[in-house]
Amino acid sequence: MLKRLCVKNVALIAAADIEFDEKLNILSGETGSGKSVILDSINFVLGSKADKTMIRYGEQELSVRAEFVVDEKSDAIKALDELDIESDGEIVITRRYGHDGKGAIKINGNAVSAAMLKSVTQHLVDVHGQSEHFFLLSENNQLKVVDGLLGEKVEKIKSSLNGLLTRKRELKAKIAKLGGDPAERERQLDILNYQIREIENADLREGEFDELKSRQNLIANTEKILTALNSVCSAFTDDNGCLDAISIAKHGVGGISSISENYTKLYERIESVGLELADISETAADLAGELNFDAREAQEIDERITLIKNLKKKYGAEESEILKFLQAAKEKAELISDGAELTEKFTAEIAECDAEIYKECVKLTNLRKTQAAEFCKSVVTELKSLNIPDAAFSVKFNDYDESNANLNSANGSDEIEFLFSANKGEPQKPLNKVISGGEMSRFMLAVKTILKGVNGISTYIFDEIDAGISGFTAKTVAEKFVTIARDTQIIAVSHLAQVCAASDAQFLIYKEEESGKTLTKIKKLDEESKLGEIVRLTGSVNSTAARQHAEELINQFKK
């Protein structure tokens, strides 16, 4: 329900703070007092297109804040979940718009776009009048209304359709794994066999790429390596090199090594260094001798590295991944090769599923047509009681057969359209093309009297519901409002005394002059003020008799 509406700088409203009742709320006031401004404000915060003319004269920006309380399992909360917006059942929407054309929208403090806003508000409020928020103008929702009347009957068939469609999807997935139709299987086999041959011909082994890169690096640096190794040998073994110097030192210390243990140890150390340097020199010479390769080897290594790189680009970043791909490709190729028989079997099962789906669709259509006929008859009866005596209403179903039926939807194959005519002799046409605002409100009032809760919306707003209505019809409208408001909040603009008498909350919209400016104000009426407003609406003089009559009107709706 819409719990609270705060309006600032909208048309003639400087500021208004309205707290609504959870049942029947009626807005009344003189013509031109600004009742439509309240509805415009609600439409604005719900996501209607912003208009600079709405901004109060002399101000730069308007703002509207709406506070809703809904069931935590409602579609509106689900829509918030999809937007990653948290809610415990309270939804607060704020929207601003300025003369510069810039605005801002927030839901529970989270900035959203107009499209995101509408994805939520379509589940909150249904404005019955010339508004984009009208539920029944959408053909998808029209089918939902008929199904809502059928209840468990339609859900049982839809559940069966869901099961069949799940089975059908599983069979198609199996065929896809087998390669699809024969032509597709041949195409996939060609690709797989090419991939298998390419990898197998490479005779790949794990770790080979790193080994090749190491060898390639060695070849590329041969000259540098030889120079370095030769410099070691030259420094150690050439005349007057390190080993000659060590030999001289060793000979000199050897002559005194017997004199003292310290000289002996020094001699041993010099001898050890000499042996190590000799070994280093031999190792360097051996390494230099091992550098035996030619240009052909270098070319072969380059070609092999290029081959493995190409395989990595196609089949995996490492040799192990490429080999895994090879194994998987072999298994898939084997499956596809043996898949013709299985594909034929699964295709036959899909055909059986389609036949069952078609039967369920026909069954669903028959149920819908029967229910739609009863629904139309009831709506016409309600519309006549609401002063549309020549109303005609029907539901048009699309024709289909096995060749063109939609066999891929759990909603069946039906496409429907509500057709309406308000005037005798006029052909019925699509509801959203011919119905006026006042007729639309009464039409929805008729529908809501018959069917409650079909769309899960908790607030209904009726605009111009009483156009051309008076007398007994006015009482009928009021009674229907009371019936609907037991389960769904209603906010309605009305000039009917009977409707106001039935209200749970009555709001007076009036104009007042302040500091040379005209302002629209909203006041919630207490019981005494409500009596006075009902007297005004009846056109009576504010007398004791008139007030007694107003009390009688109120009391008849308290029963």
Secondary structure, DSSP 8 states (H G I E B T S, - for coil): -EEEEEEEEETTEEEEEEE--SSEEEEE-STTSSHHHHHHHHHHHHT----GGGB-TT-SEEEEEEEEE--TTSHHHHHHHHTT---SSEEEEEEEEETTS-EEEEETTEE--HHHHHHHHTTTEEEESS-TT-GGGSHHHHHHHHHHHHTHHHHHHHHHHHHHHHHHHHHHHHHHHTTSSHHHHHHHHHHHHHHHHHHHHHT--TTHHHHHHHHHHHHHTHHHHHHHHHHHHHHHHSTTSHHHHHHHHHHHHHTTTTT-HHHHHHHHHHHHHHHHHHHHHHHHHHHHHH----HHHHHHHHHHHHHHHHHHHHH-SSHHHHHHHHHHHHHHHHHHHTHHHHHHHHHHHHHHHHHHHHHHHHHHHHHHHHHHHHHHHHHHHHHHHTT-TT-EEEEEE----TTT---S-TT-S--EEEEEE-STT---EEHHHH--HHHHHHHHHHHHHH--SSS---EEEESSTTTT--HHHHHHHHHHHHHHHTTSEEEEE---HHHHHH-SEEEEEEEEEETTEEEEEEEE--HHHHHHHHHHHHT--S-HHHHHHHHHHHHHT--
